[in-house]
Amino acid sequence: MDVIIAIQFGVRHTSNAYIIKYDKPKECEEFNVVFDTKSNTHFPRMSQTTPTVALFDDKGTILSYGFEAELQNKQFDNAINHLLFREFIWDLFCLEETVPENLIAVNGKQMKSIDVVTAVLDHMISHIKTKSGLQSLSFESKYVLTLPTGACKDSMAFMREAAVKAGCSSRNIEIVEEAKAVLQFCLHNKQEERIDDRSSSKFVVVECEG
């Protein structure tokens, strides 16, 4: 059995998917681990996406992510000894030509960028495995991680380093920009459905970040 875990870190929202591939050819199951919106009145109880927001304590330990991070931050009454990073993917990969060494939290405090992303990856992978029941199974996971289209030049190396620090095997990590991931999916489906190449199929990928 092979398991592929995919995490999409969007500028505003994060989502995930995982595929279980069994030993028999072409037998696989695809799932999403949904997120509890924590009774946010603007959303249904469960959501396919969660805000790209991470909350840390003053020692650099991640406390929560997404809807839960926003709720917990309110419960702490925006305490100055906690670090809330909101939409930090933009600051990491889209704001400058290279990944910044530090990220600035909402309260102005700083934390090393690599430590933030490593903790977030570890938190997300654990969340997916726990909620899906994969935690109790013995297998070697493969990981697909996305970056915003047009991310800075050292973003892939940075994300790979963070993933390895989060416990992922380097040989089992694939990092791809979002638009390219969509295109690869379209091309893969074309092969799976055996569409005749003579049909001159063309794909146009339009990325709408919401």
N, C-alpha and C positions, 0 to 999 in steps of 0.2 A: 504494500500500500504506500502510495506517495501522497503527500499533502503539500499543496501550494497555497501560501498565505499572501494576499495582496493588500497593500495599504496605500490609499491615495491621500496624500497630504495636500489638500488644496489651500489656497491663500486664505479662504474664509471657512471652509468646511472640510472635514475628514470623513472618509468612508472606508469600507473594507469588503473583502470577499475571500472565500477560501474554497478550494476544490479538493475533493478526495478522489484520487485515481486508484482504482483497484487493479489487481494483477491481470484480470481478464482484459483484453484489448477493448478500448473505447467504452469501458464502463466507468463512469465517473458521476459524482454529485457536486453540484454547486450551491453554495450557501452565502448568506450575508449575516453577520452578527449585528443586530440592531442595537440602538442606544436608547437608554431611558432618558426622556426629556426632563425628568424631575419635575413633572407637573407644570412645565412652562405653558402658559395658557395660549401661546401663539402656535403651538405644535400639537400633534397627536401625542398620545402617551409614549409611543415608541417611534423612533425615527431611523431611517437608513443612513443619515449623516449626523454629525455632531460638530459644533463649532471648533475651529482650530485654536483652542485655548488651553493653556497648561498652568496649573497652580503648584508652586513649590513652597516649602517652608524656608526659614532663614538659613538652614544648614544644607540646602540644595537637594532635599528629598522631595520627589514628586508626590503630591497629595491627591490630585484628581485631574481629570481631563474632560474637555468638552462642556456639555450642559452641567455636569456635576461640578466642574471647576468654577463656573460662573455662580452657581448656587452657593457653593462653599465660601467663595470670596465674599458674597453678600452676608453670609452668616458671621464671617469674621469681621464684618463691618469695614471692609477694605483695609485691614490692619497693615501697618507699615512694615511689620516684620515678616510678611509673606510676599512672594514674588509672583505676580500674575503676568503671563505672556500671552497677549492677544494678537491673533493673525501674524504670528512670528515667522511664518514661512516666507512672507513678503520681505521682511527685514533680512532674512538669511540669504535668500537666493535671487531676489529681484531688485533690491535697492542699490547695490553696488556691483562693481565688476568682479569682486571676490567675496567669499563668505567672511563676515566679520568675526573677529576673535571672541567678542562678547555680545550678548543680547541685552537690551535694556527693557526692564519690566515696566509695568504701568506706573509704579511708584518711583521710578527712576533708578532703582537698584540694578546692578548688573550681575550676570552669570555667564560662565563660559558657554559659547554656542554649542560646542561638542557635548558638554554635559547635559544641556537641555534636550537636545535631540536624542542622545543615547537613552536618557530616562524616559522620554516620550515613546520611543520605539519599544523599549522593554515593557512599559506599561500597556501599550496597545497590543503587543503580541500576547502578553499574559491574559489580557481581557478577552481576546479572540479565542484562545485555547480554553480558557475557563468556561466561557459562556457557551462554547460549541461542544464541550465535552471531550475535546482533543487532549486535554491535560493528562488524562489517565491512560492514554494510548502510547505505545512505543513506536516511534517513527522518526525519520529525519525530515524536517521541514525544508521546503524551498520558499524563498521570499521574493516577491516582486514589489518594489517600492517606486512610487512615481514622484517626479519633480515637476514644478510648473514649467510650461513651455517657455523656452528662452531663458532658463535659469543661468546664473553666472558660471564661468568656465570651470571652476573647481568644485562645483556643487556635487557632481557624481562621486568624486573621490572623498569628499566630506561625508556624504550620506553612507557610503560603503564603510568608512572608518567607524561611524556611529553605530551602524548595524552590527559590525563585528564586536564592538565594545558592549553591545546589548546582548551578545551571546549567539548571534547568527554565524554560521560557517561561511567564510568568504566565498567558497566555491558554490554555495547555494543561494547567492544573492544576485538578483538582476535589477538594475536601476534604469528607468526609462522616463523620458519626458511624457507628459500626459497626451499630447497630440499624437506622438509616435506610438504610444500604447494603443490608442484607438485605431490607428492605421494598421498596426500589426494584427489586431483583432479582426478587422475587416478582411485582410489578406488571408488570415488563417481560416475564417469562415468560408471564404471563396474556395479554398482548397478542400475543405471538409465537404462542401456541397457539390464539389466537382463541376464548378462553373467553367464552361468552355472559354479558354483564354482568347479565342477568336472573337468573343463578344465585345472586346475592347472596353471592359469595365474600368471606370475611373472612380476614384474616391476623393471627396473633398471633406476635410476635417475642419469643422468650425468649433472652437473652444469657447464656451460661454461660462465664465466664472461668476457664480451667483453668491 
